[in-house]
Amino acid sequence: MGFLNKNEKEPTFSEAIESRRTIYNLEKSISISDEELEEIISHAVKHVPSAFNSQSTRIVLLLNDKNEKFWETTKSILKETMGQDRDFEPTRQKIDNFKHSHGTILYYEDQSVINALQDKMPNFYENFEIWSNQANAMHQYAIWTALATQGIGASLQHYNPIVDEATASEFDIPKTWKLIAQMPFGDVREEAKEKEIKPIEDRFIVKK
């Protein structure tokens, strides 16, 4: 199933789930306005659930030169981390491909919220970190799927923690926010290949 054009009828929930794919080759354009993009993200932030309604997920949207700056900084850090003995060209190409996008969504978890819940309910201390990651993942999936219904491609990247400090400094991110994932997005330049789906009977069991 290909990406849905924004002028087509509103997709069903099943169609929306199916339309979400990992897209690496992106355009710098998107099929909707930045204001509409912000509405999609805001809607997810408002309505995606979290344990004890903690609402610990935080989102930073990078556009224009801020998006390019993030990926240039990431590339510099990776080059320094890898050292001179390794071929950096494949990594450079990969990062430049992410840079060639309309923007990047940074997903964070506010540790001050999590710590407060851990102090309040110590019996669930270890669970709150798990639950916060689950809530963050739901935000990622909701936004990713919503973008796909508008014909916008995206992928999920994890260059944390090596980019955390530089990113926090560059974009004035609160110290209590922990970076979880990065999502470059844009119109689809090259669609994903057919996805292999393993037998559903091996993955879904019904007991009656």
C-alpha positions as CSV (number, residue, x, y, z in Angstrom):
1,M,0.0,0.0,0.0
2,G,1.4,3.4,-1.0
3,F,1.2,6.6,0.9
4,L,-2.1,8.4,0.9
5,N,-2.5,11.7,-0.9
6,K,-3.9,14.4,1.4
7,N,-6.7,15.1,-1.2
8,E,-8.0,11.5,-1.0
9,K,-10.7,10.5,1.4
10,E,-9.9,10.2,5.0
11,P,-8.2,6.8,5.6
12,T,-9.6,4.2,7.9
13,F,-7.6,3.3,11.0
14,S,-6.4,0.1,9.4
15,E,-5.3,2.0,6.3
16,A,-3.5,4.5,8.4
17,I,-1.5,1.8,10.2
18,E,-0.6,0.1,6.9
19,S,0.6,3.4,5.3
20,R,3.2,4.0,7.9
21,R,6.6,2.8,6.7
22,T,10.3,3.6,7.3
23,I,11.3,6.0,4.6
24,Y,14.9,7.1,4.4
25,N,14.9,9.1,1.2
26,L,13.0,12.3,1.8
27,E,12.4,15.6,0.2
28,K,12.8,19.0,1.9
29,S,9.2,19.7,1.1
30,I,6.0,18.4,2.8
31,S,2.5,18.2,1.4
32,I,0.9,20.3,4.2
33,S,1.8,23.6,5.8
34,D,4.0,23.9,8.8
35,E,1.0,25.1,10.8
36,E,-0.9,21.9,9.9
37,L,2.2,19.9,10.9
38,E,2.2,21.6,14.3
39,E,-1.4,20.7,14.7
40,I,-0.8,17.0,14.0
41,I,2.0,16.9,16.6
42,S,0.0,19.0,19.2
43,H,-2.9,16.7,18.8
44,A,-0.8,13.6,19.6
45,V,0.9,15.3,22.6
46,K,-2.6,16.2,24.0
47,H,-4.2,12.8,23.5
48,V,-1.7,10.0,23.5
49,P,-2.0,8.2,26.9
50,S,0.6,7.8,29.6
51,A,0.8,5.9,32.9
52,F,-0.9,7.8,35.7
53,N,-1.5,10.5,33.1
54,S,2.0,11.7,33.8
55,Q,2.3,13.4,30.4
56,S,6.1,13.2,30.6
57,T,6.8,13.1,26.9
58,R,8.3,16.3,25.4
59,I,8.6,17.2,21.7
60,V,11.0,19.5,19.9
61,L,10.3,20.3,16.2
62,L,13.3,21.3,14.2
63,L,12.7,23.1,10.9
64,N,14.8,24.9,8.3
65,D,18.3,25.8,9.4
66,K,17.7,24.3,12.8
67,N,17.1,20.9,11.2
68,E,20.3,21.2,9.1
69,K,22.3,22.3,12.2
70,F,21.2,19.3,14.1
71,W,22.4,16.8,11.5
72,E,25.6,18.7,10.8
73,T,26.4,18.6,14.5
74,T,25.5,14.9,14.6
75,K,27.8,14.3,11.7
76,S,30.7,16.1,13.4
77,I,30.2,14.2,16.6
78,L,30.1,10.8,14.8
79,K,33.2,11.7,12.8
80,E,35.1,12.5,16.0
81,T,33.8,9.4,17.8
82,M,34.7,7.0,15.0
83,G,38.2,8.3,14.7
84,Q,40.6,8.4,11.7
85,D,41.0,4.7,11.4
86,R,37.5,4.0,10.1
87,D,35.9,4.9,6.7
88,F,33.5,7.7,7.5
89,E,32.0,8.1,4.0
90,P,29.0,5.7,4.5
91,T,28.1,7.4,7.7
92,R,28.5,10.9,6.0
93,Q,26.1,9.8,3.3
94,K,23.6,8.4,5.7
95,I,23.6,11.6,7.9
96,D,23.4,13.9,4.8
97,N,20.4,11.9,3.7
98,F,18.6,12.6,7.0
99,K,19.7,16.3,6.6
100,H,17.9,16.3,3.2
101,S,14.5,16.4,5.0
102,H,11.9,19.0,5.8
103,G,12.5,18.7,9.5
104,T,13.3,16.5,12.4
105,I,11.2,15.7,15.5
106,L,13.1,15.1,18.7
107,Y,11.4,12.9,21.3
108,Y,12.2,13.5,25.0
109,E,11.1,12.3,28.4
110,D,11.0,14.8,31.3
111,Q,12.9,13.0,34.0
112,S,11.6,15.5,36.7
113,V,8.1,14.1,36.1
114,I,9.3,10.5,36.3
115,N,11.4,11.2,39.4
116,A,8.5,12.8,41.2
117,L,6.3,9.8,40.5
118,Q,9.1,7.5,41.7
119,D,9.3,9.4,45.0
120,K,5.5,9.4,45.4
121,M,5.0,5.7,44.6
122,P,8.3,3.9,45.4
123,N,6.7,0.5,45.0
124,F,6.6,1.2,41.3
125,Y,10.0,2.8,41.2
126,E,11.5,0.8,38.3
127,N,8.2,0.6,36.4
128,F,8.0,4.4,35.9
129,E,11.0,4.4,33.6
130,I,9.6,1.5,31.6
131,W,6.1,3.2,31.4
132,S,7.6,6.5,30.3
133,N,9.4,4.8,27.4
134,Q,6.2,3.1,26.4
135,A,4.4,6.5,26.4
136,N,7.2,8.0,24.3
137,A,6.9,5.1,21.8
138,M,3.2,5.7,21.5
139,H,3.8,9.3,20.7
140,Q,6.4,8.3,18.1
141,Y,4.0,5.8,16.5
142,A,1.0,8.2,16.6
143,I,2.8,11.0,15.0
144,W,4.6,8.8,12.5
145,T,1.3,7.3,11.4
146,A,-0.5,10.6,11.2
147,L,2.3,11.9,9.0
148,A,2.0,8.9,6.7
149,T,-1.7,9.6,6.1
150,Q,-0.6,13.0,4.7
151,G,1.9,11.4,2.3
152,I,4.8,12.4,4.5
153,G,7.6,9.9,5.1
154,A,9.7,9.5,8.2
155,S,12.2,7.2,9.9
156,L,13.2,6.7,13.5
157,Q,16.8,7.3,14.5
158,H,18.7,6.9,17.8
159,Y,21.9,8.9,17.9
160,N,21.4,9.5,21.6
161,P,23.2,9.7,24.0
162,I,26.3,10.9,22.0
163,V,24.4,13.9,20.7
164,D,22.5,14.8,23.9
165,E,24.8,17.4,25.3
166,A,25.4,19.2,22.1
167,T,21.7,19.2,21.2
168,A,20.7,20.5,24.6
169,S,23.2,23.3,24.3
170,E,22.4,24.3,20.8
171,F,18.6,24.4,21.2
172,D,18.3,25.3,24.9
173,I,16.7,22.1,26.0
174,P,15.9,21.8,29.7
175,K,18.4,19.7,31.6
176,T,15.7,17.4,32.9
177,W,14.7,16.3,29.4
178,K,16.2,13.0,28.3
179,L,16.5,12.5,24.5
180,I,14.9,9.2,23.4
181,A,14.7,9.3,19.5
182,Q,15.0,11.5,16.4
183,M,12.5,11.4,13.5
184,P,13.6,13.1,10.2
185,F,10.6,13.6,7.9
186,G,9.6,15.0,4.5
187,D,7.7,14.2,1.3
188,V,8.7,10.7,0.0
189,R,11.6,10.8,-2.5
190,E,11.8,7.0,-2.7
191,E,9.1,4.7,-1.3
192,A,10.0,1.8,0.9
193,K,10.5,-1.7,-0.6
194,E,7.9,-4.4,-0.1
195,K,8.0,-5.5,3.6
196,E,8.3,-9.2,4.5
197,I,5.6,-10.1,6.9
198,K,6.2,-13.3,8.9
199,P,3.3,-15.7,9.3
200,I,0.6,-14.2,11.5
201,E,-0.2,-17.6,13.1
202,D,3.3,-17.6,14.6
203,R,2.7,-14.2,16.2
204,F,-0.9,-14.0,17.2
205,I,-2.6,-16.7,19.4
206,V,-6.3,-16.8,20.2
207,K,-7.6,-18.9,23.1
208,K,-11.3,-19.6,23.3
